[in-house]
């Protein structure tokens, strides 16, 4: 029997998952919820077009959760909704109105570490299997690059000691993600969650698993390099219909994170993350590097096998049909034949479905999401206090990033 999946949220990332489902086995999308119903209807229609399900549309979350045709839920709603969604799932399951057995949450797990712990508490008290939807650790090039580096390079010359991961583009799609109260922060949270976990993934010994690495210290740096300039403050106001005003509140559009880990064999290895909402280029750029004693791995999603060229005589509407966050329609541009595969969504969803059908937590689960959030909060604290944060740091559980604290004053 296929696993029947319900989506909570019908926005940009939900549609990405639907497209990925063309390569996902043993499952189908049976329901989609969004508060207004508009996003849910669009997502459901896309699922029908791609023949990956015939989802029922809901505008009431509790009715959605009580649908007997849902076995597992993918939580794809905005960051600020996550705790309330987890609470609703807990209530419906523990009171016998929902039959779901598993849940997967999109990254980042929450706005801060306190919220992340609440989410895990609700889901585990409900007795549900769980997964954390961090697609980059399922990206085929990252998975294959790690496999080759460890099987050939590390086996002969020693384990890798440095991982670098970066994600850069021109900024989020949705107005709420620009607002640090609703998102929780800026690019450090939005894309640092990817890069931190990708770095950890590449560095741990596949024979020993994630317990191979223990984070011991974090260094963070943040800045708003582009979107606080007067002309871009106005542009962002116009883009968000006045919802976001970076002259009063703002989030970082550039961030760097260094995480040092102690390995199970007593060495220290380092992960470097670099993230920007201030990158203007062909589109979304993902880069990964892994350094070992006698080997090196390099990945760049904007160096694909396919390029197209359009002269200035080719004029048409703006779009993102070549690559996500595409910033131009002319010139020589990279094009990805299947973004959902390249970015890891296809393999990610296959692994979630396989684990849930087998009755176990996914290989990437909510405990990983909590650790990522701990590292991100340490990076925010380091950037704010301009010092190295030693781990463990119990104060991180209640720490709120400075952009979130400032923005909270403007939200009634």
N, C-alpha and C positions, 0 to 999 in steps of 0.2 A: 504493500500500500504506500502511495506517495505521501510525503510529509506535506500537510496543508498549512500554508503560510499566510499570516495576516500582517499587513504593514500599518504601523501607526505613523502617519505622516505621508503626505503626497507631494512633497516638494522636489527640489533638484536631485538630491541624493536618492530619493525613492525611485525616480525615473532611471537613474543610473543602475540601480539594482535590477529593475525590470529588464533593462537591456542585457544585463549580465545573465539573467535567468535563461536566456537562449542556450547557454552552455552548462546549465545546472541540472543534475540528474535527480530522479526519485523524489520530485516535489512539484508543487504548483502553487501559484498565488491565488488565494481564494477570497480575500477581503482586504479593503483599504479604508482607513479612517482618516479624516481631517476635519477640523472644527467647522469650517464653512462648507465643506463638501467639494469645493472647486478643484483643489489639488487631488483629492481622492478620485474624482471623476476622470480627470486627465490621466492619472496613473493607471486607473482601471482600464481605460480605453486603450492605452499603450500596451498593457498586458494582453488584451484581446487581440490587438493587431499583430503582436509578435507570437501569439499562440502559446503563451506561458501561463494561462489561467483565464478564468472568467470571473473576476473578483466582484463581490458585492460591495457597494459603497455605503459607508456609515458616517454620520455626523455626531453620533452619541458614543462616547468611548465605552461606557458600560454595556451598551447593547452590542457593540463590536466584540468585546471580550467574552460575552455570553454566547456568541455564535458557535454552535457545536461543530461547524465545518472548519474550525481553526485549531491546529495542533501546536503551532509555535508562532511567536510574535517577533517581528523585527521592529525595534523602536528607532524610528528615523525622524522624530520630531525635534524642534529646536532645543538647544541646551537648557533654557530656562524652564522647560516643561518636564524634564526628565524625572525629577523626584516625584512630582504629582502623578506622572504616568506609572512609575514603579509602585506608588502607594495604591493606585487604582487596581493594578494587576494583583497585588497582594490581597486586597479586599475581595475581589471577585473570585480568586482562586480559593482562599481560605474559607469563604462563606459558601462555597460549592456552586457558584453560578458560572464559573468558567472551567473548561476542561483542558486548557492549554497545559503543555508539559515542559515547554522550553521558551526562552526569550533571548534575543540578541540585541545589544545596544550599539548604536553607532558611536564613533569617536568624535570628539572627546567624550568621555563618559558623563561628565557633569561640568559645572562652572568652577568647582573648587573641590578640595579633598573631603570636606565635611559632607557635601552633597553626594559625592561618590560612595562614601561609607553608608549613607542612608539607603542608596539604591541597592547596594549589595545586600544590606540587611533585609530589606523588603523581599528581594527575590529569593534569597536563601531561606528565609522564614516561611516563604510560600512553598518551599520544597521543589523549586523549578531548576531544571538544567539551564546553563547559561553560556553565552558567547559574547566576545567583544569584537566588534566589526572594524578591525584595523587592517585595511586592505593591503597596505604596503608590505607587510610581512608575508603576504601571499602573492605578491607580484612575481610572475614567472622568472624575470631576469634576476631579481633579488634571491629567490629560492635557488635557482640554478647557480648563480654566482657564489653563494655561500657553500653550496654542495661541492663545487669544484675546488674552492679555496681550502676547505677543511679536508677534503679527501686526498688532494694532491699536495697542496702547499704546506698546510699545517702538519700533515702526517710526516713530512720529511724534514721541514725546517723549523717547526714550532708554531704555536698558536698566533693568530693575528693580535695586534696590539693597538690598532687605531681604526675606528670606523667614522666616516663622515657621511652625513645625509643632509640634503637640502631640498626644500620645496619653496618655489617662488612663483608668484603671478601678480596681477594688477589689483587684486582685492576680491572680497566675497561677492556672491550673487545677490544675497538677500539683505535688505536694510537692517534686520535685527542683528545680523552677524557683525555689522560695523559698530553696533552700540555695545560698549563693554559691560553694561548691566545685564543685558539679555544674553550675551554670548559668554560673559565671564571674564573677558580680557580681549586681547588682540591677536596678532599673528603668532605670538609665542604659544598661545593656547590652541588656536585654530589649526596651525600646521606644525607647530612644535610637537604636538601629540604624535603625529606621523613619524617625524624624523627621530625623535628620542627612541621610539619603539623599534624602528628599523635599525638604528645603530646597535641597540641591545641585541636584537635578533642576529645580526651578522657576527657579533662578538662571542656569543656563548657557544660552548662546545656541544655539538649536536648529540654526542654520545652521553653527555651528562645532563642536558636539558637546561632550563632556565635557572635552576638552583646553582649552576656553575658560576653565576655572577652575583655579587652583592654590592649595591651602590654605596659608596662611602663619602662622596662629596659632590657638590654641584656648584657651578659658577654660571651666572646668567647675566646677560646684557640686553637692554631694550632701548629703542629710540623710535620717535616718530619723525622720519626723515622727509617724507613727501606730503602726507595728507594734512599736516598742520600749516603748510604754506597757504597764504591767503587765497590764491586762485583755486587751490584744491579744496580748501574748506568750502568755498562756494559751490564747486563742482559736486562735492559730496552731499551738500544740502539739496541740490537739485536732483541728484541721483536717487535720494531717499525721500523726496517730497517733504523736506524739512524735518524728518524724523531724527537725523543725526547732525549735530553741530559741533565740529571738532575745535571751534574756538572756545567752547565751554567745557566740553568733556572729550576725551580722546583715548584711543588705544594705540599701542605700539604697532608700527607697520614694518619694523625690522627687529629681529631678535637672534641672539646666539646663545647656545647652551652647551656647556661642557659637563659631562658626567664621567667621573672616575669610578671604576668598579674594581673590587678585589676578586680575583678568580679563586676557584676551589683549589688550585695548586699554588696559591700564595703570591701571584703576580698582580700588578696593577695595569689595567687596560683602559682606554679612553674612547668615549663617543663624543663627537662634535656635531652639533646641529646648527644649521643656518636657515632662517626663514624670512620671507619678505612679501608684503603686499605692495611693494614699491618697484617691482620688476616689470619692465615693458620689453617684451620680446615677442617671438612667434606665438607664445601661449604658455600654458602651465609647464613649468620646468621642474622635473624631478631628477636629482643626481645622487648617486651613492658611490662611495669609495671604501675599499677595505685594504689595509696595509698589513703585511706580514713580513717576517724576516727576509724571505727570498721570493715574494710574490705580491701581486697587486691586482685588485678588481676595480673596474670602472663601469658605471651605468649612467646613461643620460637619455631620458625619454624624448628629447628634442633632436636626437640624432637617429631617426628611424630609417627604415628601408625605403620609405616613400616620401617624395617631395613633389610639390606642384608649383608652377610659376604662372602668375597672372600679370599682364602688363597693366599700365595705368589706363589703357583703353577699356579694360574689363571692369565695369562698374555695376554694383548691385548692393543689396541690403547687407548690413552687418550680420554676422552669425558666428556660430562655433561649430561648423560642420567639419572642420579639419582637425582641430584639437581643442580641448577645454581651455577656456580663458583666452581664446584666439583674439589678438589685438589688432589685426590688419586683414585686409582682403586682397592685397596686391603684393607683388614681389615673389621671391622664392621662399616657400613656406613648407615646414614639415607637416605631414598628415599621418595620423595613426589609423590603420585599418579597423582596429577594434580597441577603443580606449578602455572599455570595461575589463578586457583581458589583460592589457598592458599594465593597468594600474592595480590589478590583483583582485577585482571584485568577483570574477568568475570562480577562481580557485577558492577564494574566501568563502563564498556561499556554498560551494560544494562541500567544503570541510565542515561548515556549520551543520548542514543537512545530514551529512554522514554521521557526525558525532551524535546528533539528537536522535536519529533513527536507531543508533546503537545503545542509547540510554546513558550517554555520558556527556560531561561538559565538553565544549569545543576546545581544541588545542590552544586557541587564544580566547581567554574568557574574562569575566569581570574582575578577577583578581589581578590580571595584567592591566586592566583599565585603571584600577586603583593605584597600582605602582606608578604607572605613567603620570597620573594626576599628582602623586606625591613628588615626583621629579620636577614637574612643571611648577608646582607651588614653591619648591625649593629654588627654582630658577628665578621666579618672580621676586621672591624674598631676597635673593642674592643681588638682583639688579637694583632693587629698592634700597637695600642697606649697604650696597657696594662692598660685599665681603663674601668669602667662601662659606657655603652652608654645609656643615658636617652632618652626616646621616648616621643613625636615625635622629630626627628632630621632632619631638612630640608636639611642638607648637604649630607645626604645619597643618595639623588636623583642623585648626580653627583659623588659619591664616586666609585672608582674602586679598587678592591682588590689588595693587594701588589703583589701576584704572577702574576696576569694579567698585572700589570704595568711593571714588570720586563721582562716578556715574550714578551711584545709588542716591546721591543727593538731588539728582534731577528727575528721579522717578517717583511719582506719588502713588 
